[in-house]
Amino acid sequence: MADILKDLGGALNSIYYSLPQLLPQPKEIEKVIVKEVAMFRIPQGSRTFIRIAGLSGALAVALGAYGSHVFRQKEIDERLKDTFEIANKYHLIHTLALLAVPFAKKPVLTGTLMTVGLSLFCGSCYYHALTANTVIRKVTPYGGFLLIFAWASFVL
């Protein structure tokens, strides 16, 4: 019996020490160096338009909240409510477009056209909707043309 246990112990010992050779060998660990690389660089003059987009977006959301919670509840002409909604929709869309201005070939031109067009178009629509004053509506088409020119300036 002692011989059997001795042989069994030797066999187990032999298996135990040969086990690492049967298993896959660990690979050498390579040292990986990660270098942080900027995806793109924003031209210095264009950063202003990103800040303007931030302010414009905050204003658009605030006016949208006012329009849906306060202005919608007032007893006024439906056309004025529609004008307010259109102004807010264009305001939000063109605020997002301002974020793309740094990628234009001429970011200062595109950003200026977009900002002034946004102010004239949406500003006159908001003012008309809130006051029912029609005199300011004469400015709206000029703002619209500037927005069209701003979009076209991305092609330049």
C-alpha positions as CSV (number, residue, x, y, z in Angstrom):
1,M,0.0,0.0,0.0
2,A,2.8,2.3,0.8
3,D,4.3,1.6,-2.6
4,I,1.0,2.5,-4.3
5,L,0.8,5.8,-2.4
6,K,4.4,6.5,-3.2
7,D,3.8,5.9,-6.9
8,L,0.6,7.9,-6.9
9,G,2.3,10.8,-5.1
10,G,5.1,10.6,-7.7
11,A,2.6,10.7,-10.5
12,L,0.7,13.6,-9.1
13,N,4.0,15.4,-8.5
14,S,5.0,14.8,-12.1
15,I,1.7,16.1,-13.4
16,Y,1.8,19.1,-11.1
17,Y,5.3,20.1,-12.4
18,S,4.5,19.4,-16.1
19,L,1.2,21.3,-15.9
20,P,2.7,24.7,-16.8
21,Q,4.2,23.2,-20.0
22,L,0.7,22.0,-21.0
23,L,-1.0,25.4,-20.5
24,P,-0.6,28.3,-22.9
25,Q,2.4,30.3,-22.1
26,P,1.8,33.9,-21.0
27,K,2.7,36.5,-23.6
28,E,5.2,39.2,-22.9
29,I,3.4,42.4,-21.9
30,E,4.1,45.2,-24.2
31,K,4.3,48.7,-22.8
32,V,1.8,50.9,-24.6
33,I,2.3,54.6,-24.6
34,V,-0.8,56.6,-25.3
35,K,-0.2,60.1,-26.6
36,E,-3.1,62.5,-26.4
37,V,-3.7,64.1,-29.8
38,A,-6.2,66.9,-30.5
39,M,-8.7,65.8,-33.0
40,F,-8.9,69.2,-34.5
41,R,-7.8,72.7,-33.8
42,I,-10.3,75.5,-33.6
43,P,-8.9,78.7,-35.2
44,Q,-8.6,81.5,-32.6
45,G,-11.1,83.8,-34.3
46,S,-13.8,81.1,-34.4
47,R,-13.9,80.5,-30.7
48,T,-16.0,83.6,-30.2
49,F,-18.8,82.0,-32.3
50,I,-18.8,78.9,-30.1
51,R,-19.4,81.1,-27.1
52,I,-22.1,83.0,-29.0
53,A,-23.7,79.7,-29.8
54,G,-23.7,78.8,-26.1
55,L,-25.4,82.0,-25.2
56,S,-27.8,81.8,-28.1
57,G,-28.7,78.2,-27.2
58,A,-29.4,79.1,-23.6
59,L,-31.6,82.0,-24.8
60,A,-33.4,79.8,-27.3
61,V,-34.2,77.2,-24.6
62,A,-35.4,79.9,-22.2
63,L,-37.6,81.5,-24.8
64,G,-38.9,78.1,-25.8
65,A,-39.9,77.4,-22.2
66,Y,-41.5,80.9,-21.9
67,G,-43.4,80.3,-25.2
68,S,-44.8,76.9,-24.2
69,H,-45.6,77.6,-20.6
70,V,-46.6,81.3,-20.5
71,F,-47.1,82.7,-24.0
72,R,-49.2,79.7,-25.2
73,Q,-51.6,80.2,-22.4
74,K,-52.4,83.9,-23.3
75,E,-55.5,84.8,-25.2
76,I,-53.9,86.2,-28.3
77,D,-54.0,85.6,-32.0
78,E,-52.9,82.2,-33.1
79,R,-50.7,83.7,-35.9
80,L,-48.6,85.5,-33.2
81,K,-48.2,82.2,-31.4
82,D,-47.1,80.5,-34.7
83,T,-44.7,83.4,-35.3
84,F,-43.2,82.8,-31.9
85,E,-42.8,79.1,-32.6
86,I,-41.2,79.7,-36.0
87,A,-38.7,82.1,-34.4
88,N,-37.8,79.6,-31.7
89,K,-37.4,76.8,-34.2
90,Y,-35.1,78.9,-36.4
91,H,-33.3,80.1,-33.3
92,L,-32.4,76.6,-32.2
93,I,-31.5,75.3,-35.6
94,H,-29.2,78.2,-36.4
95,T,-27.7,78.1,-32.9
96,L,-26.5,74.5,-33.8
97,A,-25.3,75.8,-37.1
98,L,-23.1,78.3,-35.3
99,L,-21.3,75.4,-33.7
100,A,-20.1,74.4,-37.2
101,V,-18.8,77.8,-38.1
102,P,-15.2,77.0,-37.0
103,F,-15.1,74.3,-39.8
104,A,-15.9,76.8,-42.6
105,K,-13.1,78.1,-44.8
106,K,-14.0,81.7,-43.8
107,P,-15.3,81.3,-40.3
108,V,-15.4,85.0,-39.5
109,L,-17.6,85.8,-42.5
110,T,-19.9,82.8,-42.0
111,G,-20.2,83.4,-38.3
112,T,-20.9,87.1,-38.7
113,L,-23.6,86.5,-41.3
114,M,-25.2,83.7,-39.2
115,T,-25.2,85.8,-36.0
116,V,-26.5,89.0,-37.6
117,G,-29.1,87.0,-39.6
118,L,-30.2,85.1,-36.5
119,S,-30.6,88.3,-34.5
120,L,-32.5,90.1,-37.2
121,F,-34.8,87.2,-38.3
122,C,-35.5,85.6,-34.9
123,G,-35.4,88.9,-33.0
124,S,-37.9,90.6,-35.2
125,C,-40.2,87.5,-35.1
126,Y,-40.0,87.3,-31.3
127,Y,-40.7,91.0,-30.9
128,H,-43.6,90.9,-33.3
129,A,-45.1,87.9,-31.5
130,L,-44.7,89.4,-28.1
131,T,-45.9,93.0,-28.9
132,A,-48.1,92.5,-32.0
133,N,-46.1,95.5,-33.5
134,T,-45.9,95.0,-37.2
135,V,-43.4,97.7,-38.0
136,I,-40.5,95.5,-37.0
137,R,-41.5,92.8,-39.5
138,K,-39.9,94.8,-42.2
139,V,-36.5,93.7,-40.9
140,T,-37.4,90.0,-40.9
141,P,-36.6,89.3,-44.7
142,Y,-33.2,90.9,-44.3
143,G,-32.4,88.5,-41.5
144,G,-33.6,85.7,-43.6
145,F,-31.4,86.7,-46.5
146,L,-28.4,86.9,-44.2
147,L,-29.1,83.4,-43.0
148,I,-29.3,82.1,-46.6
149,F,-26.0,83.9,-47.3
150,A,-24.4,82.4,-44.2
151,W,-25.3,78.9,-45.3
152,A,-24.0,79.6,-48.8
153,S,-20.8,80.9,-47.3
154,F,-19.9,77.4,-46.1
155,V,-19.3,76.6,-49.8
156,L,-16.8,79.4,-50.3
